[in-house]
Structure formats: C-alpha cells, structure tokens
Amino acid sequence: MGRISSAFDLVLSYPQWQGSGRFENLRRGALAAADCCEEYAPLVRVPDAGEGEASGGINRFTAIREQFASAKRILEEKRPRRLLTIGGDCACDIAVIDYLHRHYPQLLVIWVDAHLDANVAATSPSGSFHGMPVSAIMGQPPAKLRAQLTSPLAPSQFRYMSAHVGDEGEWVFQRENHLSWLETDEPLVGPVHIHFDLDALNPSEFPHVAYPDGKLSTEEGLCLVRRVAESGLLVGLTITEFSPADQAGAEHGCRFIRQLCEAAGA
C-alpha cells in the first residue's frame, strides 16, 4: 500500500461518559479536549443521550446505543479517510474502529491502555461498557449492537501496548484469542489506528484520569504516535478517558493532548 498522509480530515467529538464506572469528570475532559483539538480539522459532535437505562447487564446501555447510532450516522455522512476522535470513555472507539476497518480491511489497531478492556457483559464485574470494547471490535459485542457492527477485527490485526490490568474474564479472552503486545522493533503494517487511553500514562506525569494504573511515560506515548505517523500509515487516533478534576487540570492535560495530535502530524 502507498503512503497515507497522517493529516486528519475530521475531528469527532464523542464525549461518552455513560460507559465509565467513574464518570464524574469525564465529560469535562472530553469537551475540553475537543475544544483544544478543533483546530486540527473540521469538528463534529456526537450528541449526549443523557443518563440512559441498564440493558443486557450493561449500565446506561440505552444511552450508549443511541450515541453509537449517532456516531455511525456522522461517519457515514462525512466519510473521513483520516480521523481524530476525542472521547469520552474507551467504548467510543467501537464505532470508529468498525468504520475504519470497513474502509481499510488490513487495519492494524494499537490499543494503548493500562487495562485489557476485554470483558463481555457476562464476565464484567462492574457492568461498565468501557471495559468491553476489545471484545466488541473482535466480534463479541452486546446482542443489541451486533447487527450494526459489520467488520469484526481479527486478533492478528490487534496489538496491546502497556496493558497490564485485567479481570479474569479479560485474561481468558486474551489467551483464547492470542492477543499480543506490540514489540519495540516490530515492523509496522497498516493502515494503523491508535487507541490512546490516557490512563496508560504514569500518573506522576499525567494525573488527570479516573483509573491511575498506568506505567507508560508521556515520551513513550508520543514516540509511538510519532513513529506511526512518520511511517505514513496512520489513519486514526482516538484519545480517551481524560478526567480532569477542575479547569486547571483540563488546561494542563490539554497541553499533552495537543502534543499527541502534533506527533500525529495534525
């Protein structure tokens, strides 16, 4: 495949908070991050669907499903080739990856996260949907999303980076599907989409998250994005789980988010 420009042609603001188990500051972070990233490409916002109701063992799932449908409509209307998505909780990437995989059948997803995110409703101890996106993109979504997800990702098209926290059900899913971690010197194949959960970062460097379990340095995170961008293969970057406690935290965290976008060539 020829070189793909890493400049984005759409910024999707997807401030989904309903999938998180600690959502109090998540919407603040998502909106602040979208505002600081709208300079990189035209911005379109996914409407908030409110509190929602539990369904199928998933908290607030009716709102999550409504927002998923809105995101899918936006993407099909705008048809971006290179997409910057600003979440929101991790599950906002399900619609994005399904869309990109339809357009790029050889898509490689690099999942930068402290957590495996590979539960299904039956194995989740919390019922929080942000712990289920990896299983969903690999063909095991909730039943009421199954018909809308048309492009399941093969395990060979997925790599974790920095993930080390998981429930037993998630480790079982990882082992059964032979999900692997990105090697430092692994040749990149693409196109590539990077899911960047900010809680992958060491909280001593980036404290603005609800689940401070990360070990990745900010420089390591920037180096990954820069490496993929410089390869010419980057078609998607999703930034999630920004959860600043106040406006000062939002402003501080947005400085790193801008660095990520600039590393991506935006």
Secondary structure, 3 states (H helix, E strand, C coil): CCCCCCCCCEEEEECCCCCCCCCCCHHHHHHHHHHHHHHHCCEEECCCCCCCCCECCECCHHHHHHHHHHHHHHHHHHCCCCEEEEECCHHHHHHHHHHHHHHCCCCEEEEECCECCCCCCCCCCCCCHHHCHHHHHCCCCCHHHHHHCCCCCCHHHEEEECCCECCHHHHHHHHHCCCEECCCCCCCCCCEEEEEEHHHECCCCCCCCCCCCCCECHHHHHHHHHHHHHHCCEEEEEEECCCCCCHHHHHHHHHHHHHHHHHCCC
